[in-house]
Amino acid sequence: MNGEQITAFLQEHWEWVTLIMGIVSVVGSIRNWNWMCDPTGKPDSHRYGRGSRRVIFFLLGIVLIIVSVWSLVLAIK
């Protein structure tokens, strides 16, 4: 697959992509995955700790899930 095919696929199925990204974000924040929640070595590590990152990723995941489900429901109607 080249870049144009990937772009076309993502434009056609963006609802499913955002749903998967939202689920991964929510599961990662609940399971406290290191690659997602560990602030060590990040440029803004002094601002947000591990707990704050978990809350931010959880809320981001919920928003992504809501938007993707909402768009899927509207597409069905």
N, C-alpha and C positions, 0 to 999 in steps of 0.2 A: 504494500500500500504506500502510495506517495502522500505528500502533504495535502494535495487537493482532495483526494479520496477521504482522508481522515477529517478534513474540514467539512466536507459534504455530509459525512456520517454524523458528526457532532451537531451540525445544524439541523439535521433531520430528526435526531433522537436526543435533543438536549434535555428533555424532561427526565429521561431515564438516567442520563449522566449525572444530573444534579441530584436525583434521588439517591443514587449510589454514593455520591460524594457526601451527602447529608448523613446517610446511614454510617458511613465510615467515620465521619466526624463525631457523631454521637457515641458510637461504640468505642472509639478511641479515647474520648474524654471520660467515659464511664470506666473503661478498663485501665485508664491511666498509662497509656502507651508512651514509652520514653521518647520515641522518634517524633511524637506529636506534642507532648506536654513538657518536656525537659527544657528549661530556659538557659541552661549552661552554654555559654559561648555565643548566644544570640545578641544582636546589637542592642535590643531593648530589654535585656535581662534584668536590669536594675529597676524597671518599671513594673513588670508583671512577674509574679511568682508562678509556681507550678499550679497552685489552686486557681489563680485568676485565669491562667491559660485554659484550664479544664472547663471553667464556666464559659469563657468566650467561645471555645470550640463546640461546647454543647449547644449554646444558643445559636451559633452559626449553623450547626447541623439541623436544628429544629426549623430554622427559617428556610433552609434549602429543601427540606422535606415538605414543608407546607407549600412552598411555591411550586415544586414539581408536581405534587398531588393535585393542587389546584389547577394547574395547566393541563394535566391529564384529564381531569373531570370536565374542564371546559372543552377540550378537544373531542370528547365523547359526545357531548350535546350537540 
